[in-house]
Amino acid sequence: MRESKPKIGVYVCHCGTNISGKVDVEAVSEYASALPHVAIAKNFKFMCSSPGQQLVIDDIRKNDLNRVVVASCSPRMHEKTFRTACQAAGINPYYFQMACIREHDSWVTEDPEAATQKAKDLVRGSVARVAHHQQLTSRVVDINPNVLVIGGGISGMQAALDIADGGKKVYLVERDPSIGGNMSKFDKTFPTLDCAACISTPKLVAVGQHENIEMMTYSEVADVSGFVGNFTVKIRKKPRYVDADKCTGCGVCTEKCPSKVLSEFDHDLTKRKAIFTPFPQSVPNTPVIDTENCLFFKKGKCRACEKFCEAGAIDFEQKEEIVEINVGSIIIATGFETFDPTPLTQYGFGRYPEVYTSIQFERINNATGPTSGKIVTKDGKKPESVAIIHCVGSRDQNYMKYCSRVCCMYSMKFAHLVREKTGAEVYEFYIDIRSPGKGYEEFYNRLQEEGTHFIRGKVSQITDMVDSPEDEGKLMVVAEDTLARKVRRIPVDMVVLSVGLKPAAGIEDIARMVGISVDSDGWINELHPKLGPLATPSDGIFIAGCCQGPKDIPDSVAQGQGAAGAALSLISRGKLEIEAAVSAIDPERCMGCRQCEEVCVYGAISYHPALNICEVNEAICKGCGNCAATCPNKAIDLKHFNNDELLAEMEGLMFGPADFHHGTDEQAA
Amino acid sequence: METMIDSRMMMTDFLTALFDKLDVAGVAVMSKLPSGEKTAFTLFTGKDDIKECVPFFPAMPANAARAVSKFTRQAVPSKTVAVFLRPCELRAFTELIKIKQASFDNLLILSYDCSGVFPFQEINLSDETKLNAYRDAVSTGKNCEGIRPVCAACTRFTPQGEDIAISFVGRSTDQPLVFSFPSEKGLAAAEQLGLDVSNTVAASSAVESLAQERRSAEEELTAEVDASLSDTQGLVNVFDRCVSCHACSYVCPICYCKNCYFDSQTFEYFPESYFIRMQAKGALRFPVDRVLFHLGRLSHMGVSCVACGMCEDVCPVNIPVSQIFKTAGSKAQALFDYIPGENYDEPLPLLAYAEQELEEFED
C-alpha cells in the first residue's frame, strides 16, 4: 500500500516564547529524532517565517525527505503554509502533518515538564500518522459566471445591478408580481427623511432595463442542485394569465375587473382588483390574475379583462412553467416580513379600527397609499393625538427575543411626520431608544426638541373605555411611566404598533435547498459572525440583507453590494480548486442502505438506483466525516482522515516504543 | 386484540388455499430436507410439495428475514409471495426495511406466537420424544425443556406487523388453524379465502402464563449476564475462547454488510504493530482483536438486535453470544427509547436527531 518507505522530517517551532516558554523544544526535537522513520528532527524560532519554511524545503530536497511533521500552532493557522512549502519542495502537500503544541499544550499547561511530555506525545502521534498518509490531489472545476439572486428587494436589486454592471449575467427571481420588496411600500426614510420612492424607483427601472439582468417575477425557486461554480436551479414560473410581450401596461383590465379584494401591498387598508399590479411603479408593469378571486376562474364567467384588452394580452390558458437555469453562485436576499400583532390582544389590533401596524402606517404616509399620504383616521378626521408603541413582538420572550433594530428609528420618523402633517401630540412608548447609526442619535435629539413625548414604559392595555365623556371615541393607552414612576392613561385618536421584523415565509425551504441552516429565530446563519457575514457554509451561496437578521436600508444595500463583490470575485477566479480531503464510497462495500445520505448536511451524497450504491459529489463534500462515521459497512473513507491514519495516530499517541507502561493485561485479549 | 376466528382449515388446506384462492406466486416456509433429519427455509412456487412444509418445526436453520431480504431487496416480487416469519424474524425484517435491505411490497406476511426453538444442532425431525414434549408445552403455555435460553427468556413472542397471525400457543397442532387479521392486506386475504368470520374463538390463557414464565426467565438471564460481564475482565473471560470465525456475524440478520469490516485489510496489521502491542501488553494472544470484534459488532448492530439467537446457534465454541447481545442490546435500546422491529417507520437511533439526549453521559 505504501508507495515509498517513509522518511520523515520533524520541525519543532519555538513560536518566539509562546511554545518554548513552557516546552523544552530542544528535548522534543531530540526525542523525535529517535522515533521510527524519522530522518531529521530540528527546532527553530519561527517555523512559519520564510527562513523556517525554507528550512523544510531545503531539507526535503537535500535529504530526500518524503514526509514532514511541524509541531507548532493549530492547523487552522498554518497548515496551508506548510502544505504549500512541501509542494514547493516537490512532495505531495498531504504528506504533511501538524502537531498542535501551542493551543493544545504550551498555552494551556502550567507545568513545563508535563507540557514537554505532552509535546512529545503529540509529536509521536503525528509521526505515526504521517507515515500512513496517502497522496491526494485536488480537482479543479470551472466556474459558471452566471449568478442567481433570490429576492427582488433593495438588497437583491442592488446585488443584481452591481453584478450586471460588472458585465455578468444575473437571474433575479422574485415571488411577488413586482420587484421592489418592502422598501417600495415606504414613503420617507430615516433619518434624512428623503423620499423612499425617489431613490428606489430608479433602481426598479434600472433592474428592469438592464441587458444583463433576466428578471423572473411571480416565480419561485423550486430546486437547487450541484455545487459551487456549477449549480442547476429549477425556477417555478407561476402563470400570470397575461402575456407580458403583448401587454402595454395600460391598466384597462384592472379598471374593468369587477372583483375586489383586500390589497396585500397596502396591508388590507385598501382593495385591489383580481387582475392587478401591486403598485403604480411596479416593474414589470404587467398585471397578474389572482385565480382565487377572479370570477372567471371561480365561476367560469366574466372575462371582462379579456374583452377590454386591446392588445389581446389576456391568456387564460397559461400554465405553470418550470425553467432550468445554470449558475455558478447564488445570492439569497429574501428579506423580512413584519410581525402580526393579532396575538397580542391587549393592543386591540383588528378589534379597534384606529390601531395600525407600522407597515400600514407607512402606507398611510405614502402618496400612493389609501389616503394619498394624508394622516387621517378611518372616518376622515385629522388626529389630535397619536400613540406609537415600540417593541411590538420584538424583545419579547413570548415572540421574538431579539431587537428588530429599525423600529426605534422608523417610529421617530413617524412622530416627525405626524407632527409635520397634522400638528398632533405624539406619544412614543419605548423600552430603550436604540439609535446607533450615522445621524441617528441626532435625529432622536431633534425629535425631543420638536416636542414628541417620550414615555419609557411598556403599554399594558389599549381600550376604548375612556375616563371622561369628552374623550368618547378615543382609545385609552395605559402604561407605566417608569421614569416618573406612575401609571399614565393617555387618550389618543390613533395608535401605531411598531411591529418587529421576522424572516420572510419560506426561508427554511430555500435554506434547505442550498444546504444551509437557519438560527432559532429563523434567520439564515452566516459563515462567521465577524469575518464571514455574507458567506455561508455552502461555498458559492452568499446572503445579503434582512434574510440574515433585521437591518436598515443602508446596511441592506451595503450587503447587497458586498455579496455582489463576493460573487464577482468568485467568477473572476474562473476555476476553483476542490479540497482533496473529502469522503469516498467504495462501491464494492456499499449496500445502498442510504444512511449516509440522511446524515449528510451538505447534500453531497446521492443514491444511484441502478447500481444500488451511494455516491459522493466531491465538489459539495466538506469532509466533515458524518457519513464515514455512520456507514455501518465502513464503505466510506474520509480521505486524509481514514481509519488507517486515525488508528495509527491513536496508537502513536497511546504507546510509543519507550512507553510500555500504558498497556494493561486486559488488552491482551 | 383482533378477533380470532376458527378457519376450519388444517395447515395443508391453508397452504393449498394460498395458491388456489389467493393465487400467490410462492410460499416461503420451513420444510423438511430430503436428506431426512433437518429442515430449511424454502421458497415453494407450487403446491406439489406442500406436505413437506413444517412451519412450526422448533428449529431455526437461518433467520428467515435474511432470506426474504434476498428476494425483496431492490426489486419487488411481481406477484404476491406468502412468507412465514417467526416474531423475531419479522422484527429483523422490519429492521432490514429501515435500512433499505428489504421491502414488504407484494408480501403476505404470516406469523404466529412462537414457543421458541431448540438449538439447531440438537433437534432432528425424528426426535419424537422431544417433539412430543414440545407439543405439550405449546398447548399448556410453558417453556419446553431444552429450548434455547434466549428463546426461553423471549418476552416478545407474539408477532408485530404481520398480515395474518396464527394462534399457536395454547392450541393443539392437530386441530384446525385459528387466525386473526391485523392488517388491511390480511383482511382482504381472509375474504378471498372465504373464511366465515362468525366462527370466533376465545384467546387462550396459555399465552399469558407463558408470558409470565418468560418474564421471570428474562430477569434471571439479565442478572446472569450482568454478573458475568460486570467488568473488563468479565468480557475477556467470556470471549476468551472465541476462535474469530465470525460465523455469528454471517448468520446475523442485522449484520447486512457485504464484507464485514473486521474481515477487511484494516485488521491486517503491519508486522511492527504486533511487536508494539506485544511490548505494550507483555503478551499477545492470537487471533487478536477478539473482544474488539464483539464490541464492534455490538456497537454496530446492538440497537437493532432482535434477539433471534442465530449467533449463539452457530458458535462453534459455545459462547452465549445471543444472551449477551440480547441483554446489552436491550440496554442500548432503552437508552434511545427504541424498540427494534416495532414499526418500519421509526428511524434508527443513529439517524434520528434529538436536541438533547444521553445527558447522563456528559462530563
Interface residues (C-beta under 8 A of the other chain):
Chain A: M1 P36 E588 R589 C590 M591 G592 C593 R594 Q595 E598 V599 N612 T630 P632 N633 K634 N643 D644 L647 E651 F655 P657 D659 F660 H662 G663 T664 D665 E666 Q667 A668 A669
Chain B: Q74 I99 K100 Q101 T232 Q233 L235 V236 F239 D240 Y256 C257 K258 N259 Y261 S264 Q265 T266 E272 S273 I276 R277 Q279 A280 K281 G282 A283 L284 R285 R290 V291 H300 M301 L348 L350 L351
